[in-house]
Amino acid sequence: MKRKLALAVLLVVLAVFGVAVVSADSPGKIDICHIPPGNPANAHTINVSVRAIPAHLAHGDTLGSCDDGGGGGPV
């Protein structure tokens, strides 16, 4: 129950800030700027499940594509 509530809250926050990039091609996924630990010069946009967001944010990735400024720093 707590997990579903946390996921619902996360989705609402993403919707409010307009950073969720969800398409028919990848339902339940969003774009993030993935900054590989130890190799920040290799930052690139990936499309991940909403369930993977907390793990990615924990190691420094940011919401949105790298091209949209998603790589500018932590959220």
PQR file of N, CA, C, O and H, with PARSE charges and radii, in Angstrom:
ATOM      1  N   MET A   1       0.816  -1.188   0.000 -0.4000 1.5000
ATOM      2  CA  MET A   1       0.000   0.000   0.000 -0.0000 2.0000
ATOM      3  C   MET A   1       0.868   1.264   0.000  0.5500 1.7000
ATOM      4  O   MET A   1       0.595   2.205  -0.745 -0.5500 1.4000
ATOM      5  N   LYS A   2       1.910   1.283   0.833 -0.4000 1.5000
ATOM      6  CA  LYS A   2       2.791   2.449   0.894 -0.0000 2.0000
ATOM      7  C   LYS A   2       3.501   2.652  -0.439  0.5500 1.7000
ATOM      8  O   LYS A   2       3.724   3.784  -0.866 -0.5500 1.4000
ATOM      9  H   LYS A   2       2.132   0.518   1.438  0.4000 1.0000
ATOM     10  N   ARG A   3       3.852   1.559  -1.086 -0.4000 1.5000
ATOM     11  CA  ARG A   3       4.551   1.646  -2.369 -0.0000 2.0000
ATOM     12  C   ARG A   3       3.653   2.278  -3.437  0.5500 1.7000
ATOM     13  O   ARG A   3       4.100   3.115  -4.222 -0.5500 1.4000
ATOM     14  H   ARG A   3       3.671   0.639  -0.739  0.4000 1.0000
ATOM     15  N   LYS A   4       2.388   1.868  -3.456 -0.4000 1.5000
ATOM     16  CA  LYS A   4       1.442   2.434  -4.423 -0.0000 2.0000
ATOM     17  C   LYS A   4       1.216   3.911  -4.150  0.5500 1.7000
ATOM     18  O   LYS A   4       1.129   4.708  -5.083 -0.5500 1.4000
ATOM     19  H   LYS A   4       2.025   1.189  -2.819  0.4000 1.0000
ATOM     20  N   LEU A   5       1.119   4.283  -2.880 -0.4000 1.5000
ATOM     21  CA  LEU A   5       0.934   5.684  -2.524 -0.0000 2.0000
ATOM     22  C   LEU A   5       2.149   6.506  -2.935  0.5500 1.7000
ATOM     23  O   LEU A   5       2.002   7.601  -3.478 -0.5500 1.4000
ATOM     24  H   LEU A   5       1.190   3.636  -2.122  0.4000 1.0000
ATOM     25  N   ALA A   6       3.343   5.989  -2.682 -0.4000 1.5000
ATOM     26  CA  ALA A   6       4.565   6.699  -3.063 -0.0000 2.0000
ATOM     27  C   ALA A   6       4.642   6.874  -4.576  0.5500 1.7000
ATOM     28  O   ALA A   6       5.028   7.937  -5.060 -0.5500 1.4000
ATOM     29  H   ALA A   6       3.462   5.099  -2.241  0.4000 1.0000
ATOM     30  N   LEU A   7       4.281   5.851  -5.312 -0.4000 1.5000
ATOM     31  CA  LEU A   7       4.295   5.935  -6.775 -0.0000 2.0000
ATOM     32  C   LEU A   7       3.265   6.950  -7.266  0.5500 1.7000
ATOM     33  O   LEU A   7       3.538   7.720  -8.187 -0.5500 1.4000
ATOM     34  H   LEU A   7       3.967   4.987  -4.919  0.4000 1.0000
ATOM     35  N   ALA A   8       2.092   6.951  -6.654 -0.4000 1.5000
ATOM     36  CA  ALA A   8       1.055   7.906  -7.040 -0.0000 2.0000
ATOM     37  C   ALA A   8       1.505   9.337  -6.766  0.5500 1.7000
ATOM     38  O   ALA A   8       1.284  10.225  -7.589 -0.5500 1.4000
ATOM     39  H   ALA A   8       1.870   6.326  -5.906  0.4000 1.0000
ATOM     40  N   VAL A   9       2.130   9.563  -5.625 -0.4000 1.5000
ATOM     41  CA  VAL A   9       2.627  10.898  -5.290 -0.0000 2.0000
ATOM     42  C   VAL A   9       3.696  11.316  -6.281  0.5500 1.7000
ATOM     43  O   VAL A   9       3.701  12.458  -6.740 -0.5500 1.4000
ATOM     44  H   VAL A   9       2.309   8.842  -4.956  0.4000 1.0000
ATOM     45  N   LEU A  10       4.594  10.417  -6.614 -0.4000 1.5000
ATOM     46  CA  LEU A  10       5.650  10.724  -7.576 -0.0000 2.0000
ATOM     47  C   LEU A  10       5.057  11.099  -8.933  0.5500 1.7000
ATOM     48  O   LEU A  10       5.496  12.068  -9.554 -0.5500 1.4000
ATOM     49  H   LEU A  10       4.590   9.489  -6.241  0.4000 1.0000
ATOM     50  N   LEU A  11       4.085  10.357  -9.386 -0.4000 1.5000
ATOM     51  CA  LEU A  11       3.460  10.655 -10.680 -0.0000 2.0000
ATOM     52  C   LEU A  11       2.759  12.005 -10.670  0.5500 1.7000
ATOM     53  O   LEU A  11       2.796  12.726 -11.667 -0.5500 1.4000
ATOM     54  H   LEU A  11       3.728   9.571  -8.881  0.4000 1.0000
ATOM     55  N   VAL A  12       2.124  12.356  -9.564 -0.4000 1.5000
ATOM     56  CA  VAL A  12       1.466  13.656  -9.465 -0.0000 2.0000
ATOM     57  C   VAL A  12       2.499  14.771  -9.515  0.5500 1.7000
ATOM     58  O   VAL A  12       2.302  15.773 -10.203 -0.5500 1.4000
ATOM     59  H   VAL A  12       2.095  11.770  -8.754  0.4000 1.0000
ATOM     60  N   VAL A  13       3.602  14.602  -8.788 -0.4000 1.5000
ATOM     61  CA  VAL A  13       4.663  15.611  -8.796 -0.0000 2.0000
ATOM     62  C   VAL A  13       5.221  15.781 -10.202  0.5500 1.7000
ATOM     63  O   VAL A  13       5.423  16.906 -10.659 -0.5500 1.4000
ATOM     64  H   VAL A  13       3.763  13.788  -8.229  0.4000 1.0000
ATOM     65  N   LEU A  14       5.466  14.689 -10.880 -0.4000 1.5000
ATOM     66  CA  LEU A  14       5.974  14.760 -12.248 -0.0000 2.0000
ATOM     67  C   LEU A  14       4.992  15.466 -13.164  0.5500 1.7000
ATOM     68  O   LEU A  14       5.398  16.269 -14.004 -0.5500 1.4000
ATOM     69  H   LEU A  14       5.301  13.775 -10.509  0.4000 1.0000
ATOM     70  N   ALA A  15       3.720  15.183 -13.016 -0.4000 1.5000
ATOM     71  CA  ALA A  15       2.713  15.818 -13.860 -0.0000 2.0000
ATOM     72  C   ALA A  15       2.625  17.313 -13.585  0.5500 1.7000
ATOM     73  O   ALA A  15       2.488  18.112 -14.511 -0.5500 1.4000
ATOM     74  H   ALA A  15       3.390  14.530 -12.333  0.4000 1.0000
ATOM     75  N   VAL A  16       2.704  17.687 -12.318 -0.4000 1.5000
ATOM     76  CA  VAL A  16       2.608  19.102 -11.956 -0.0000 2.0000
ATOM     77  C   VAL A  16       3.781  19.888 -12.532  0.5500 1.7000
ATOM     78  O   VAL A  16       3.596  20.991 -13.047 -0.5500 1.4000
ATOM     79  H   VAL A  16       2.815  17.037 -11.566  0.4000 1.0000
ATOM     80  N   PHE A  17       4.970  19.333 -12.448 -0.4000 1.5000
ATOM     81  CA  PHE A  17       6.141  20.043 -12.942 -0.0000 2.0000
ATOM     82  C   PHE A  17       6.362  19.877 -14.439  0.5500 1.7000
ATOM     83  O   PHE A  17       7.254  20.505 -15.008 -0.5500 1.4000
ATOM     84  H   PHE A  17       5.120  18.438 -12.029  0.4000 1.0000
ATOM     85  N   GLY A  18       5.560  19.042 -15.075 -0.4000 1.5000
ATOM     86  CA  GLY A  18       5.616  18.907 -16.522 -0.0000 2.0000
ATOM     87  C   GLY A  18       6.876  18.256 -17.040  0.5500 1.7000
ATOM     88  O   GLY A  18       7.266  18.499 -18.182 -0.5500 1.4000
ATOM     89  H   GLY A  18       4.835  18.532 -14.612  0.4000 1.0000
ATOM     90  N   VAL A  19       7.526  17.432 -16.231 -0.4000 1.5000
ATOM     91  CA  VAL A  19       8.765  16.818 -16.688 -0.0000 2.0000
ATOM     92  C   VAL A  19       8.566  15.385 -17.141  0.5500 1.7000
ATOM     93  O   VAL A  19       9.486  14.775 -17.684 -0.5500 1.4000
ATOM     94  H   VAL A  19       7.209  17.235 -15.303  0.4000 1.0000
ATOM     95  N   ALA A  20       7.401  14.849 -16.929 -0.4000 1.5000
ATOM     96  CA  ALA A  20       7.166  13.476 -17.340 -0.0000 2.0000
ATOM     97  C   ALA A  20       6.978  13.431 -18.847  0.5500 1.7000
ATOM     98  O   ALA A  20       6.089  14.082 -19.396 -0.5500 1.4000
ATOM     99  H   ALA A  20       6.654  15.345 -16.487  0.4000 1.0000
ATOM    100  N   VAL A  21       7.805  12.672 -19.492 -0.4000 1.5000
ATOM    101  CA  VAL A  21       7.708  12.513 -20.933 -0.0000 2.0000
ATOM    102  C   VAL A  21       7.177  11.109 -21.176  0.5500 1.7000
ATOM    103  O   VAL A  21       7.941  10.151 -21.293 -0.5500 1.4000
ATOM    104  H   VAL A  21       8.526  12.143 -19.046  0.4000 1.0000
ATOM    105  N   VAL A  22       5.871  11.004 -21.247 -0.4000 1.5000
ATOM    106  CA  VAL A  22       5.225   9.710 -21.411 -0.0000 2.0000
ATOM    107  C   VAL A  22       4.573   9.691 -22.784  0.5500 1.7000
ATOM    108  O   VAL A  22       3.876  10.631 -23.167 -0.5500 1.4000
ATOM    109  H   VAL A  22       5.250  11.782 -21.152  0.4000 1.0000
ATOM    110  N   SER A  23       4.806   8.621 -23.511 -0.4000 1.5000
ATOM    111  CA  SER A  23       4.220   8.528 -24.837 -0.0000 2.0000
ATOM    112  C   SER A  23       3.545   7.189 -25.023  0.5500 1.7000
ATOM    113  O   SER A  23       3.702   6.275 -24.213 -0.5500 1.4000
ATOM    114  H   SER A  23       5.372   7.858 -23.199  0.4000 1.0000
ATOM    115  N   ALA A  24       2.796   7.088 -26.097 -0.4000 1.5000
ATOM    116  CA  ALA A  24       2.138   5.819 -26.406 -0.0000 2.0000
ATOM    117  C   ALA A  24       3.163   4.737 -26.713  0.5500 1.7000
ATOM    118  O   ALA A  24       2.891   3.549 -26.543 -0.5500 1.4000
ATOM    119  H   ALA A  24       2.668   7.830 -26.754  0.4000 1.0000
ATOM    120  N   ASP A  25       4.348   5.153 -27.169 -0.4000 1.5000
ATOM    121  CA  ASP A  25       5.407   4.193 -27.484 -0.0000 2.0000
ATOM    122  C   ASP A  25       6.021   3.577 -26.232  0.5500 1.7000
ATOM    123  O   ASP A  25       6.546   2.464 -26.272 -0.5500 1.4000
ATOM    124  H   ASP A  25       4.569   6.119 -27.308  0.4000 1.0000
ATOM    125  N   SER A  26       5.952   4.310 -25.114 -0.4000 1.5000
ATOM    126  CA  SER A  26       6.567   3.803 -23.887 -0.0000 2.0000
ATOM    127  C   SER A  26       5.696   4.136 -22.680  0.5500 1.7000
ATOM    128  O   SER A  26       6.088   4.950 -21.845 -0.5500 1.4000
ATOM    129  H   SER A  26       5.525   5.213 -25.081  0.4000 1.0000
ATOM    130  N   PRO A  27       4.519   3.517 -22.576 -0.5600 1.5000
ATOM    131  CA  PRO A  27       3.638   3.811 -21.452  0.2800 2.0000
ATOM    132  C   PRO A  27       4.291   3.447 -20.116  0.5500 1.7000
ATOM    133  O   PRO A  27       4.926   2.401 -19.982 -0.5500 1.4000
ATOM    134  N   GLY A  28       4.121   4.326 -19.143 -0.4000 1.5000
ATOM    135  CA  GLY A  28       4.685   4.078 -17.827 -0.0000 2.0000
ATOM    136  C   GLY A  28       6.161   4.392 -17.729  0.5500 1.7000
ATOM    137  O   GLY A  28       6.804   4.022 -16.747 -0.5500 1.4000
ATOM    138  H   GLY A  28       3.605   5.176 -19.252  0.4000 1.0000
ATOM    139  N   LYS A  29       6.714   5.065 -18.725 -0.4000 1.5000
ATOM    140  CA  LYS A  29       8.136   5.403 -18.721 -0.0000 2.0000
ATOM    141  C   LYS A  29       8.326   6.897 -18.927  0.5500 1.7000
ATOM    142  O   LYS A  29       7.461   7.571 -19.488 -0.5500 1.4000
ATOM    143  H   LYS A  29       6.192   5.365 -19.523  0.4000 1.0000
ATOM    144  N   ILE A  30       9.458   7.409 -18.471 -0.4000 1.5000
ATOM    145  CA  ILE A  30       9.785   8.812 -18.681 -0.0000 2.0000
ATOM    146  C   ILE A  30      11.248   8.943 -19.083  0.5500 1.7000
ATOM    147  O   ILE A  30      12.056   8.042 -18.858 -0.5500 1.4000
ATOM    148  H   ILE A  30      10.160   6.863 -18.015  0.4000 1.0000
ATOM    149  N   ASP A  31      11.569  10.077 -19.679 -0.4000 1.5000
ATOM    150  CA  ASP A  31      12.953  10.365 -20.042 -0.0000 2.0000
ATOM    151  C   ASP A  31      13.688  10.944 -18.841  0.5500 1.7000
ATOM    152  O   ASP A  31      13.155  11.775 -18.105 -0.5500 1.4000
ATOM    153  H   ASP A  31      10.913  10.809 -19.861  0.4000 1.0000
ATOM    154  N   ILE A  32      14.910  10.489 -18.663 -0.4000 1.5000
ATOM    155  CA  ILE A  32      15.786  11.073 -17.656 -0.0000 2.0000
ATOM    156  C   ILE A  32      17.144  11.301 -18.289  0.5500 1.7000
ATOM    157  O   ILE A  32      17.504  10.654 -19.272 -0.5500 1.4000
ATOM    158  H   ILE A  32      15.343   9.814 -19.261  0.4000 1.0000
ATOM    159  N   CYS A  33      17.895  12.230 -17.711 -0.4000 1.5000
ATOM    160  CA  CYS A  33      19.267  12.445 -18.135 -0.0000 2.0000
ATOM    161  C   CYS A  33      20.129  11.561 -17.241  0.5500 1.7000
ATOM    162  O   CYS A  33      20.345  11.866 -16.068 -0.5500 1.4000
ATOM    163  H   CYS A  33      17.603  12.756 -16.912  0.4000 1.0000
ATOM    164  N   HIS A  34      20.613  10.475 -17.804 -0.4000 1.5000
ATOM    165  CA  HIS A  34      21.423   9.503 -17.063 -0.0000 2.0000
ATOM    166  C   HIS A  34      22.862   9.963 -17.050  0.5500 1.7000
ATOM    167  O   HIS A  34      23.486  10.113 -18.100 -0.5500 1.4000
ATOM    168  H   HIS A  34      20.438  10.227 -18.756  0.4000 1.0000
ATOM    169  N   ILE A  35      23.391  10.188 -15.849 -0.4000 1.5000
ATOM    170  CA  ILE A  35      24.772  10.613 -15.676 -0.0000 2.0000
ATOM    171  C   ILE A  35      25.503   9.447 -15.017  0.5500 1.7000
ATOM    172  O   ILE A  35      25.391   9.242 -13.808 -0.5500 1.4000
ATOM    173  H   ILE A  35      22.884  10.065 -14.996  0.4000 1.0000
ATOM    174  N   PRO A  36      26.251   8.682 -15.815 -0.5600 1.5000
ATOM    175  CA  PRO A  36      26.906   7.496 -15.262  0.2800 2.0000
ATOM    176  C   PRO A  36      27.862   7.864 -14.123  0.5500 1.7000
ATOM    177  O   PRO A  36      28.704   8.748 -14.283 -0.5500 1.4000
ATOM    178  N   PRO A  37      27.735   7.191 -12.979 -0.5600 1.5000
ATOM    179  CA  PRO A  37      28.654   7.463 -11.872  0.2800 2.0000
ATOM    180  C   PRO A  37      30.102   7.273 -12.321  0.5500 1.7000
ATOM    181  O   PRO A  37      30.451   6.245 -12.901 -0.5500 1.4000
ATOM    182  N   GLY A  38      30.930   8.263 -12.050 -0.4000 1.5000
ATOM    183  CA  GLY A  38      32.333   8.190 -12.432 -0.0000 2.0000
ATOM    184  C   GLY A  38      32.615   8.611 -13.855  0.5500 1.7000
ATOM    185  O   GLY A  38      33.777   8.682 -14.253 -0.5500 1.4000
ATOM    186  H   GLY A  38      30.647   9.098 -11.579  0.4000 1.0000
ATOM    187  N   ASN A  39      31.581   8.893 -14.636 -0.4000 1.5000
ATOM    188  CA  ASN A  39      31.773   9.278 -16.029 -0.0000 2.0000
ATOM    189  C   ASN A  39      30.729  10.322 -16.445  0.5500 1.7000
ATOM    190  O   ASN A  39      29.940  10.075 -17.358 -0.5500 1.4000
ATOM    191  H   ASN A  39      30.636   8.835 -14.312  0.4000 1.0000
ATOM    192  N   PRO A  40      30.718  11.490 -15.779 -0.5600 1.5000
ATOM    193  CA  PRO A  40      29.684  12.488 -16.088  0.2800 2.0000
ATOM    194  C   PRO A  40      29.761  13.031 -17.509  0.5500 1.7000
ATOM    195  O   PRO A  40      28.780  13.584 -18.005 -0.5500 1.4000
ATOM    196  N   ALA A  41      30.891  12.888 -18.167 -0.4000 1.5000
ATOM    197  CA  ALA A  41      31.015  13.355 -19.552 -0.0000 2.0000
ATOM    198  C   ALA A  41      30.169  12.504 -20.501  0.5500 1.7000
ATOM    199  O   ALA A  41      29.926  12.903 -21.640 -0.5500 1.4000
ATOM    200  H   ALA A  41      31.689  12.438 -17.763  0.4000 1.0000
ATOM    201  N   ASN A  42      29.724  11.347 -20.042 -0.4000 1.5000
ATOM    202  CA  ASN A  42      28.931  10.449 -20.872 -0.0000 2.0000
ATOM    203  C   ASN A  42      27.434  10.542 -20.542  0.5500 1.7000
ATOM    204  O   ASN A  42      26.704   9.564 -20.702 -0.5500 1.4000
ATOM    205  H   ASN A  42      29.921  11.023 -19.117  0.4000 1.0000
ATOM    206  N   ALA A  43      26.981  11.701 -20.088 -0.4000 1.5000
ATOM    207  CA  ALA A  43      25.558  11.870 -19.785 -0.0000 2.0000
ATOM    208  C   ALA A  43      24.747  11.692 -21.067  0.5500 1.7000
ATOM    209  O   ALA A  43      25.117  12.196 -22.127 -0.5500 1.4000
ATOM    210  H   ALA A  43      27.574  12.495 -19.958  0.4000 1.0000
ATOM    211  N   HIS A  44      23.642  10.969 -20.950 -0.4000 1.5000
ATOM    212  CA  HIS A  44      22.787  10.734 -22.114 -0.0000 2.0000
ATOM    213  C   HIS A  44      21.355  10.465 -21.651  0.5500 1.7000
ATOM    214  O   HIS A  44      21.119  10.039 -20.521 -0.5500 1.4000
ATOM    215  H   HIS A  44      23.341  10.560 -20.089  0.4000 1.0000
ATOM    216  N   THR A  45      20.419  10.722 -22.542 -0.4000 1.5000
ATOM    217  CA  THR A  45      19.009  10.544 -22.238 -0.0000 2.0000
ATOM    218  C   THR A  45      18.616   9.084 -22.382  0.5500 1.7000
ATOM    219  O   THR A  45      18.927   8.432 -23.379 -0.5500 1.4000
ATOM    220  H   THR A  45      20.611  11.068 -23.460  0.4000 1.0000
ATOM    221  N   ILE A  46      17.919   8.584 -21.355 -0.4000 1.5000
ATOM    222  CA  ILE A  46      17.367   7.235 -21.422 -0.0000 2.0000
ATOM    223  C   ILE A  46      15.903   7.301 -21.008  0.5500 1.7000
ATOM    224  O   ILE A  46      15.485   8.245 -20.338 -0.5500 1.4000
ATOM    225  H   ILE A  46      17.666   9.114 -20.545  0.4000 1.0000
ATOM    226  N   ASN A  47      15.132   6.309 -21.402 -0.4000 1.5000
ATOM    227  CA  ASN A  47      13.719   6.227 -21.093 -0.0000 2.0000
ATOM    228  C   ASN A  47      13.540   5.070 -20.125  0.5500 1.7000
ATOM    229  O   ASN A  47      13.777   3.917 -20.484 -0.5500 1.4000
ATOM    230  H   ASN A  47      15.471   5.542 -21.947  0.4000 1.0000
ATOM    231  N   VAL A  48      13.120   5.371 -18.893 -0.4000 1.5000
ATOM    232  CA  VAL A  48      13.043   4.341 -17.864 -0.0000 2.0000
ATOM    233  C   VAL A  48      11.635   4.241 -17.282  0.5500 1.7000
ATOM    234  O   VAL A  48      10.821   5.154 -17.416 -0.5500 1.4000
ATOM    235  H   VAL A  48      12.927   6.308 -18.602  0.4000 1.0000
ATOM    236  N   SER A  49      11.377   3.125 -16.643 -0.4000 1.5000
ATOM    237  CA  SER A  49      10.123   2.912 -15.937 -0.0000 2.0000
ATOM    238  C   SER A  49      10.027   3.905 -14.786  0.5500 1.7000
ATOM    239  O   SER A  49      11.042   4.279 -14.199 -0.5500 1.4000
ATOM    240  H   SER A  49      12.039   2.384 -16.534  0.4000 1.0000
ATOM    241  N   VAL A  50       8.810   4.332 -14.464 -0.4000 1.5000
ATOM    242  CA  VAL A  50       8.642   5.235 -13.333 -0.0000 2.0000
ATOM    243  C   VAL A  50       9.129   4.593 -12.040  0.5500 1.7000
ATOM    244  O   VAL A  50       9.498   5.298 -11.101 -0.5500 1.4000
ATOM    245  H   VAL A  50       7.985   4.028 -14.941  0.4000 1.0000
ATOM    246  N   ARG A  51       9.134   3.284 -11.982 -0.4000 1.5000
ATOM    247  CA  ARG A  51       9.612   2.585 -10.789 -0.0000 2.0000
ATOM    248  C   ARG A  51      11.124   2.711 -10.615  0.5500 1.7000
ATOM    249  O   ARG A  51      11.632   2.543  -9.506 -0.5500 1.4000
ATOM    250  H   ARG A  51       8.834   2.711 -12.745  0.4000 1.0000
ATOM    251  N   ALA A  52      11.841   3.002 -11.685 -0.4000 1.5000
ATOM    252  CA  ALA A  52      13.296   3.120 -11.611 -0.0000 2.0000
ATOM    253  C   ALA A  52      13.762   4.531 -11.263  0.5500 1.7000
ATOM    254  O   ALA A  52      14.948   4.749 -11.014 -0.5500 1.4000
ATOM    255  H   ALA A  52      11.428   3.139 -12.586  0.4000 1.0000
ATOM    256  N   ILE A  53      12.843   5.483 -11.244 -0.4000 1.5000
ATOM    257  CA  ILE A  53      13.225   6.876 -11.014 -0.0000 2.0000
ATOM    258  C   ILE A  53      13.967   7.079  -9.692  0.5500 1.7000
ATOM    259  O   ILE A  53      15.030   7.701  -9.695 -0.5500 1.4000
ATOM    260  H   ILE A  53      11.880   5.306 -11.447  0.4000 1.0000
ATOM    261  N   PRO A  54      13.453   6.581  -8.558 -0.5600 1.5000
ATOM    262  CA  PRO A  54      14.163   6.841  -7.303  0.2800 2.0000
ATOM    263  C   PRO A  54      15.629   6.381  -7.313  0.5500 1.7000
ATOM    264  O   PRO A  54      16.501   7.075  -6.790 -0.5500 1.4000
ATOM    265  N   ALA A  55      15.891   5.235  -7.895 -0.4000 1.5000
ATOM    266  CA  ALA A  55      17.269   4.738  -7.945 -0.0000 2.0000
ATOM    267  C   ALA A  55      18.149   5.639  -8.807  0.5500 1.7000
ATOM    268  O   ALA A  55      19.300   5.905  -8.462 -0.5500 1.4000
ATOM    269  H   ALA A  55      15.182   4.671  -8.319  0.4000 1.0000
ATOM    270  N   HIS A  56      17.606   6.104  -9.920 -0.4000 1.5000
ATOM    271  CA  HIS A  56      18.385   6.982 -10.798 -0.0000 2.0000
ATOM    272  C   HIS A  56      18.628   8.343 -10.148  0.5500 1.7000
ATOM    273  O   HIS A  56      19.735   8.878 -10.225 -0.5500 1.4000
ATOM    274  H   HIS A  56      16.671   5.888 -10.201  0.4000 1.0000
ATOM    275  N   LEU A  57      17.609   8.902  -9.513 -0.4000 1.5000
ATOM    276  CA  LEU A  57      17.789  10.189  -8.844 -0.0000 2.0000
ATOM    277  C   LEU A  57      18.792  10.075  -7.704  0.5500 1.7000
ATOM    278  O   LEU A  57      19.531  11.018  -7.421 -0.5500 1.4000
ATOM    279  H   LEU A  57      16.710   8.468  -9.451  0.4000 1.0000
ATOM    280  N   ALA A  58      18.814   8.917  -7.051 -0.4000 1.5000
ATOM    281  CA  ALA A  58      19.733   8.714  -5.918 -0.0000 2.0000
ATOM    282  C   ALA A  58      21.192   8.775  -6.333  0.5500 1.7000
ATOM    283  O   ALA A  58      22.045   9.129  -5.519 -0.5500 1.4000
ATOM    284  H   ALA A  58      18.214   8.151  -7.280  0.4000 1.0000
ATOM    285  N   HIS A  59      21.501   8.438  -7.588 -0.4000 1.5000
ATOM    286  CA  HIS A  59      22.913   8.510  -7.987 -0.0000 2.0000
ATOM    287  C   HIS A  59      23.214   9.699  -8.898  0.5500 1.7000
ATOM    288  O   HIS A  59      24.244   9.731  -9.572 -0.5500 1.4000
ATOM    289  H   HIS A  59      20.808   8.152  -8.249  0.4000 1.0000
ATOM    290  N   GLY A  60      22.300  10.681  -8.912 -0.4000 1.5000
ATOM    291  CA  GLY A  60      22.617  11.937  -9.568 -0.0000 2.0000
ATOM    292  C   GLY A  60      21.977  12.198 -10.916  0.5500 1.7000
ATOM    293  O   GLY A  60      22.196  13.260 -11.498 -0.5500 1.4000
ATOM    294  H   GLY A  60      21.463  10.655  -8.365  0.4000 1.0000
ATOM    295  N   ASP A  61      21.188  11.258 -11.433 -0.4000 1.5000
ATOM    296  CA  ASP A  61      20.485  11.517 -12.689 -0.0000 2.0000
ATOM    297  C   ASP A  61      19.424  12.587 -12.446  0.5500 1.7000
ATOM    298  O   ASP A  61      19.050  12.857 -11.305 -0.5500 1.4000
ATOM    299  H   ASP A  61      21.009  10.396 -10.960  0.4000 1.0000
ATOM    300  N   THR A  62      18.945  13.191 -13.530 -0.4000 1.5000
ATOM    301  CA  THR A  62      17.931  14.236 -13.408 -0.0000 2.0000
ATOM    302  C   THR A  62      16.758  13.934 -14.321  0.5500 1.7000
ATOM    303  O   THR A  62      16.893  13.197 -15.298 -0.5500 1.4000
ATOM    304  H   THR A  62      19.248  12.971 -14.457  0.4000 1.0000
ATOM    305  N   LEU A  63      15.612  14.504 -14.001 -0.4000 1.5000
ATOM    306  CA  LEU A  63      14.410  14.296 -14.796 -0.0000 2.0000
ATOM    307  C   LEU A  63      14.484  15.118 -16.077  0.5500 1.7000
ATOM    308  O   LEU A  63      15.046  16.213 -16.095 -0.5500 1.4000
ATOM    309  H   LEU A  63      15.502  15.103 -13.208  0.4000 1.0000
ATOM    310  N   GLY A  64      13.917  14.583 -17.131 -0.4000 1.5000
ATOM    311  CA  GLY A  64      13.924  15.252 -18.427 -0.0000 2.0000
ATOM    312  C   GLY A  64      15.113  14.805 -19.250  0.5500 1.7000
ATOM    313  O   GLY A  64      16.028  14.157 -18.740 -0.5500 1.4000
ATOM    314  H   GLY A  64      13.460  13.693 -17.116  0.4000 1.0000
ATOM    315  N   SER A  65      15.095  15.153 -20.520 -0.4000 1.5000
ATOM    316  CA  SER A  65      16.210  14.762 -21.386 -0.0000 2.0000
ATOM    317  C   SER A  65      17.422  15.635 -21.143  0.5500 1.7000
ATOM    318  O   SER A  65      17.290  16.760 -20.660 -0.5500 1.4000
ATOM    319  H   SER A  65      14.352  15.679 -20.934  0.4000 1.0000
ATOM    320  N   CYS A  66      18.575  15.142 -21.466 -0.4000 1.5000
ATOM    321  CA  CYS A  66      19.806  15.920 -21.317 -0.0000 2.0000
ATOM    322  C   CYS A  66      19.763  17.153 -22.213  0.5500 1.7000
ATOM    323  O   CYS A  66      20.285  18.205 -21.844 -0.5500 1.4000
ATOM    324  H   CYS A  66      18.681  14.229 -21.859  0.4000 1.0000
ATOM    325  N   ASP A  67      19.145  17.033 -23.385 -0.4000 1.5000
ATOM    326  CA  ASP A  67      19.029  18.148 -24.316 -0.0000 2.0000
ATOM    327  C   ASP A  67      18.148  19.275 -23.794  0.5500 1.7000
ATOM    328  O   ASP A  67      18.299  20.427 -24.199 -0.5500 1.4000
ATOM    329  H   ASP A  67      18.720  16.179 -23.685  0.4000 1.0000
ATOM    330  N   ASP A  68      17.226  18.940 -22.893 -0.4000 1.5000
ATOM    331  CA  ASP A  68      16.309  19.936 -22.333 -0.0000 2.0000
ATOM    332  C   ASP A  68      16.848  20.552 -21.051  0.5500 1.7000
ATOM    333  O   ASP A  68      16.113  21.220 -20.323 -0.5500 1.4000
ATOM    334  H   ASP A  68      17.103  18.004 -22.564  0.4000 1.0000
ATOM    335  N   GLY A  69      18.116  20.332 -20.776 -0.4000 1.5000
ATOM    336  CA  GLY A  69      18.695  20.877 -19.554 -0.0000 2.0000
ATOM    337  C   GLY A  69      18.593  19.933 -18.387  0.5500 1.7000
ATOM    338  O   GLY A  69      18.909  20.315 -17.261 -0.5500 1.4000
ATOM    339  H   GLY A  69      18.712  19.789 -21.368  0.4000 1.0000
ATOM    340  N   GLY A  70      18.155  18.692 -18.622 -0.4000 1.5000
ATOM    341  CA  GLY A  70      18.028  17.729 -17.539 -0.0000 2.0000
ATOM    342  C   GLY A  70      19.338  17.394 -16.875  0.5500 1.7000
ATOM    343  O   GLY A  70      19.341  16.898 -15.749 -0.5500 1.4000
ATOM    344  H   GLY A  70      17.898  18.381 -19.537  0.4000 1.0000
ATOM    345  N   GLY A  71      20.451  17.647 -17.534 -0.4000 1.5000
ATOM    346  CA  GLY A  71      21.747  17.333 -16.962 -0.0000 2.0000
ATOM    347  C   GLY A  71      22.355  18.462 -16.170  0.5500 1.7000
ATOM    348  O   GLY A  71      23.535  18.409 -15.823 -0.5500 1.4000
ATOM    349  H   GLY A  71      20.448  18.049 -18.449  0.4000 1.0000
ATOM    350  N   GLY A  72      21.573  19.486 -15.875 -0.4000 1.5000
ATOM    351  CA  GLY A  72      22.106  20.664 -15.211 -0.0000 2.0000
ATOM    352  C   GLY A  72      22.324  20.532 -13.725  0.5500 1.7000
ATOM    353  O   GLY A  72      22.875  21.449 -13.116 -0.5500 1.4000
ATOM    354  H   GLY A  72      20.615  19.529 -16.157  0.4000 1.0000
ATOM    355  N   GLY A  73      21.925  19.452 -13.116 -0.4000 1.5000
ATOM    356  CA  GLY A  73      22.130  19.296 -11.685 -0.0000 2.0000
ATOM    357  C   GLY A  73      21.008  18.481 -11.078  0.5500 1.7000
ATOM    358  O   GLY A  73      20.045  18.119 -11.754 -0.5500 1.4000
ATOM    359  H   GLY A  73      21.477  18.707 -13.611  0.4000 1.0000
ATOM    360  N   PRO A  74      21.146  18.198  -9.794 -0.5600 1.5000
ATOM    361  CA  PRO A  74      20.145  17.366  -9.139  0.2800 2.0000
ATOM    362  C   PRO A  74      18.803  18.053  -9.025  0.5500 1.7000
ATOM    363  O   PRO A  74      18.714  19.280  -8.995 -0.5500 1.4000
ATOM    364  N   VAL A  75      17.762  17.246  -8.962 -0.4000 1.5000
ATOM    365  CA  VAL A  75      16.392  17.758  -8.856 -0.0000 2.0000
ATOM    366  C   VAL A  75      16.128  18.110  -7.415  0.5500 1.7000
ATOM    367  O   VAL A  75      15.033  18.564  -7.081 -0.5500 1.4000
ATOM    368  H   VAL A  75      17.833  16.248  -8.986  0.4000 1.0000
TER
END
